[in-house]
Amino acid sequence: MLGIMGGTFNPVHYGHLLMCEGIREEFGLEKIIFIPAKIPPHKDNGKIIEAHDRFRMVELAIGDNPFFCASEIEMKREGSSYTVDTLKILKEQIKNKQIALIVGADSLVQFETWRDYPDIFKLAVIIVASRPDTKEDTLNSYINKFKDLFGANILKYSGKAMDYSSTEIRRRVAAGLSIKYQVPPEVENYIYKNRLYNDA
């Protein structure tokens, strides 16, 4: 089974990496493909840095993990980056592999706002990770709801919720505060070298 980790990655941080490594081990995933969104449909694009910078930071962050790789599938597509479209393309490309879509609890409880979300359950297993900003009973109610309504195959990662935040990292950069130990050193260097988030 191949894992798919989509997101804005504005910027990628240790929370993303620790979660994905734990999920890879717990569920025996062959590989996890990180897919930065070119134009995230649920975000304020005025606060998002250029897609090529976000993609490059992901590459730098995962470079030393042979089980992680990055895909430009959404970088090369025009318009908003909808998960259902990406999964359809991947299913065509990877016909003999099951796909697991990795999402945070905050995303799963907002799943009904995603384009053609019932189709996502037909295309992939969902692996959901707890988040500090989402109550466990709320998450469980959505898991049960989607299983009952759509026969969704939703697996729950046993790892504890980690309080890493791209928003907080951007705020700290803009305030001239340290982001050491929140992002990999290569990502930290890239942010400073390219003067990213100075006006976050």
N, C-alpha and C positions, 0 to 999 in steps of 0.2 A: 504494500500500500504506500502510495506517495502522498506526502503532506503538502498542502498549499497554504502559504501564509501571505495573504494580501494585506495591504494597508497603505497609509500615507507615508509613514516612516519619516516624520518631519521633526526631529531626526530619529533614526533607528537608535535604540538604546539597549542596555543590558537586560531590561525586563523582557523585551522581545526574544533575545537570544537565550536567556535562561529558560523561559517558558517553552520555546521550541525544542531545545535540547532535552528537557524533561519529557515532553510529549513524544519525541522521537524514541526515547528509551522505553517509556511506559507502554506504548502501543506498537513497538517494533517496526516503525516506519523505515522504509529503505532510504528515503531521502526527503528533505523538505525544500520546496521551491519557494523562494521569497519573490513576491510580485508587487513592486511599488506601483501605485496607481498614478497614471499620468494626470488625470483630472478627477479627483475624488468627488462623487456626486453629493456626499453628505457633509462636506466641509466648506468653510469660507475660504475660497481659493485666493482671496486677497492676502491671506496670512500664510500661504504655503509657498516655499521657495521653489525654484525651478526643478522640474522633474529630473533632469540629468544630474543635478547635485544630490538629490535624494537617492537616486539609483546608485550613484558612485559610492555614497556613504554605506549603503547596504553591502555593496561588493567588498568594501574595505572591512566592514564589521564581520563578515562571514568567511573571509578569505582563508582562515586557518582551520576551517571545519570541513572535512571531506564529505560530510553528509548534508551540507547546506549548499545551495546554489541560487543564483538570481536569474530571473527571466525578464526580458524586455517586452513580453507579449502585450502589456497594456501601454508601454511607452510608444509602441509602433502603431497603435490603433487611434483613429481619430475620435473625438467626442469624449463624453464621460466614460469612466472606467467602471462598467457594471460587472459584478461578480458572475452573474448568470451567463453573460456572453463569454467571459474568460473560461468558465468551466466547460461550456459547449465546445470551444475550440480545443481545449486540452483533452477532452474525451475523444475527439477525432484523432488527435496526435498520439494519445496513449491508450490505445484500444484495449490492451490486455492488462491494464493496471487499475486497481480501485483507487479512487481519489478521496483523500480526507481533507476537508476544509477546516482550517484552524481559526477559531474566532474567540474573542473575549466575551465574557458574560454581558458586558455592556452592549455589545453588538447583537447578541442573540435576542435580548429583550426588545431590540429595535428592528428585528428582522422583518416585521410586517411592513416596514417602510422601504424595504429593498425591492428593486425591480424584479418582478416575476419570482418572488421568493419561494413559492411552492415548488417551482421547477428545480431550485437548488437542491432540495431534498432528494430529488430523483437522480441528480447528477453526482452527488458526493455524500459520503459519511461526514457528519459534523463532529468535530472535537472541540469542546468548549472549555475554556479555562476561567476560573473564578477571578473576579476583579474586586478591589477594595470599595469601589463605588456602586456595587450591585449586591443586594442582599441575596443570600443563598436561597431563601424560600421563594423569592421572586424568580430567580433563575430556574429553580426546580419546577415552578408552575408553568413556565414557558416551555421547558423541555417536555413536560407531560402533555401540554396542549398540542405541540407540534407532532409528537408521537401519535396522539389520538386522532388528530385531524388529517395528517398526511402520511402516517406510517414512517416518519422520519427516523433515521438511524443516528441518534445523538449520543456520543460518548462524553463522559465528564472526566477531565484531567484531575488527578488526585492532588496535584501540587498546590501549595498555598498561594493565595493572591499576593502579588508583589507590587509595591507602591512606587513604580517608576512612571514618569510622565513626560511626554515630549513637550507639553505646554510649559511645565516647570523648567525643563532644560532650556527652552527658548527664553523664558523669563530671566533665568540666571545669566545666560550669555549677554542679554541686553543690559543687565544690571552690573556687568563686569565681575560676576561671581564664578567660582570654580564649578566645573561640571565633571571633574575627575571622579572616576569610579561610578559614573552614571552612564557613560558611553565608552566604547573601546578607545584606546589611545589614538588609533588611526583616524577614527571619526572626530575625536576632539581636535586633532591637528588639522584635519580638513576644514572643520568649521572655522577655526581661527585664521588659517591661511587664506580662506576665501571670504572672510569677513561676513559670514552668514549669521543671521538673527541679531545683528547689532541693534536693529530697531524693532525687535519683536514686541 
